[in-house]
Amino acid sequence: MPLKKLPSIDYVFLDSGTGGIPYLVHLMEKSPYSKCLYIADNENFPYGEKTHEQIVSFGLKIVRNVLKKYNPKVFVIACNTMSVNSLDILREAFPDKKFVGTVPAIKTAGELSVKRCIGLLATSSTVKSQYNQDLKNHFAADCKLVLRADPELISFIEHEGFFASDEKIQKKCKGAIDFFKENGCDVIVLGCTHFLNISSQMQQAAGSSIKIIDSREGVVNRALSLGGKRNAVFKKRKPFLYVTACDSDKNREEYDIICKKYDFEFAGILGD
């Protein structure tokens, strides 16, 4: 009996929530005819407060479930916590698939910092990872690395950030900005993809004395180098947004608003 031919997809973006959407949006700006999926594992959000073993199991399950339905060219792990904890394991478990991870832009921060003091704003799990120190020692050895985990701000972005006013967002991120200012940082690395959704408001709150940076350009360029671009002879299609749970009308309303904002199509629950 012949194997069922699965629909062809160019890029699948994985995250614990909707925070990594800016990566997909940036890729679509560069390659608007690419076929993309976004998987938000909202059932297990937030990854930053989970164990290494849990994060690995979440990633393995999601990739298996995607591969039951689609045949993607590239998986983009649009989550720093998932990347730090499980990228190598995913590559080993699925050797015929290509994976691109998101890692903190510490190398770029080292190139930009004048004071030689850089900040990393991330999840609790990412902040605890030795990976950050390894990056710092390799690419910015003469810099001081100041770490801050901010699960409260991440939760705000996931549940309110898409709908909040600029004033409210700036007020919410003031604690983090002040922390890095007090520690002498002149560059802040956004080490959780959720923060990309409020990067402009964070920059406004930080002022001109601090640069706010992230890794979206490098991640997207790497993904496109592996998966390529589709040209205009292909029909343009909205990216699909999947979630792993949707247990209330409020959840559904939130995802409908997000899809309308980014011109996505809500595809429902990614089942087993």
Sequence and secondary structure as in RCSB ss.txt:
>XXXX:A:sequence
MPLKKLPSIDYVFLDSGTGGIPYLVHLMEKSPYSKCLYIADNENFPYGEKTHEQIVSFGLKIVRNVLKKYNPKVF
VIACNTMSVNSLDILREAFPDKKFVGTVPAIKTAGELSVKRCIGLLATSSTVKSQYNQDLKNHFAADCKLVLRAD
PELISFIEHEGFFASDEKIQKKCKGAIDFFKENGCDVIVLGCTHFLNISSQMQQAAGSSIKIIDSREGVVNRALS
LGGKRNAVFKKRKPFLYVTACDSDKNREEYDIICKKYDFEFAGILGD
>XXXX:A:secstr
       EEEEEEEESSSTTHHHHHHHHHH TT  EEEEE GGG  GGGS HHHHHHHHHHHHHHHHHH EEEEE
EE  HHHHHHHHHHHHHH TTSEEEE    HHHHHHH SSSEEEEEE HHHHH HHHHHHHHHH TTSEEEEEE 
HHHHHHIIIIITTS HHHHHHHHHHHHHHHHHTT SEEEE SGGGGGGHHHHHHHH TTSEEE SHHHHHHHHHH
HH    TTS     EEEES   SHHHHHHHHHHHHHHT EEEEE   
